[in-house]
Amino acid sequence: MKQVIARFIAVLLLVIPGLGATYGFLLMKDAVFHYFASFGDESASRSFEWWSFAGGMLLFLLGVGFIGGWTFFRDRKRNYISPRFRGKRQRPPRPGAG
């Protein structure tokens, strides 16, 4: 039972940032859509929703950054990445060098 709960929490740790990134993308999309849709309506004001767009971009970047960072460090731990992204290995100290 403990293993099932641990896996459920691990899935939630990836789903929550994914939902935040999705919602942020939708906020950005809606801000751009409302701006361009206002050109067809003469009675509407043509102002861009900067706060909505900036908040959406923040949510999107945080969500994608979290998922990308999690994937990168998991792949680094399992040695799935290219050599230029691998950490430098420290050599063990030589005997009698200290």
C-alpha angles and dihedrals in degrees: 000000000000091000092053092052092048091052091047091053090048091053091048090052088061099036096053096056089043091055090047091052090048092050090047091052090051091051091052092046092050093049092053092043094051091049094053094039090057090067091073094051115069094193095056123087115243102227126138116234097235097169093051092047094047092047090049092049091050092051092045095049094045093050096045092043092052094048092043092048092047091051093046095051092044090052091046090053091051092044095241097132132089119271095254091064096046117105121251112264116224116227116232113255116266116248112259094014098114 
